[in-house]
Amino acid sequence: MACIGSDTTMPYIGARVSDLLAKVGVPMEIFADAVEITVEEAEDILNGSVTPNIGTLAKISKFPEYFH
């Protein structure tokens, strides 16, 4: 059964954080400082070689203030 009138889409769903950072011109250093990690850790997370822990993921989820 389909939900009528329910819109569950989000504006950036499926977008990579690295793509969004590039789009708005946020330097890696600013991103790393904002989520309290090193630039190297940020690069590893953004290129997909490292999965962030839940605490870092929570900080990343609050970072989109730059995307508005």
C-alpha positions in Angstrom: 0.0 0.0 0.0 1.5 3.3 -1.0 1.5 6.4 1.2 -0.4 9.2 -0.6 0.9 12.7 0.0 4.0 11.5 1.8 7.3 13.0 0.6 10.2 11.4 2.2 12.9 12.6 -0.1 15.7 14.8 1.2 17.6 17.4 -0.8 21.0 15.8 -0.6 20.1 12.1 -0.2 22.7 10.1 -2.1 25.1 13.0 -2.4 28.7 12.4 -1.3 30.0 14.8 1.4 33.1 15.3 -0.7 31.0 16.4 -3.6 29.1 18.9 -1.4 32.3 20.2 0.0 33.7 20.8 -3.4 30.4 22.4 -4.6 30.4 25.0 -1.9 34.2 25.4 -1.8 34.8 24.3 1.8 38.5 23.5 2.3 39.4 20.1 3.8 41.0 21.8 6.8 37.7 23.6 7.6 35.8 20.4 7.4 38.3 18.5 9.5 38.3 21.2 12.2 34.5 21.3 12.3 34.2 17.6 12.9 37.2 17.5 15.1 39.4 15.1 13.1 42.7 15.4 11.3 42.9 16.3 7.7 44.3 12.9 7.0 41.3 11.2 8.7 38.9 13.5 6.8 40.5 12.5 3.5 40.3 8.8 4.3 36.6 9.2 5.3 35.7 11.2 2.2 37.5 8.9 -0.2 35.8 5.9 1.3 38.8 4.1 2.7 37.7 4.5 6.3 34.2 4.3 7.9 33.8 7.0 10.6 32.8 5.9 14.1 29.3 6.9 15.3 30.6 10.1 17.1 32.4 11.4 14.0 29.4 10.5 11.9 27.2 12.5 14.2 29.5 15.5 13.8 29.6 15.2 10.1 25.8 15.1 10.0 25.7 18.5 11.8 28.1 20.0 9.3 25.6 20.8 6.5 25.2 24.3 7.8 27.7 25.1 5.1 25.5 23.6 2.4 22.5 26.0 2.8 
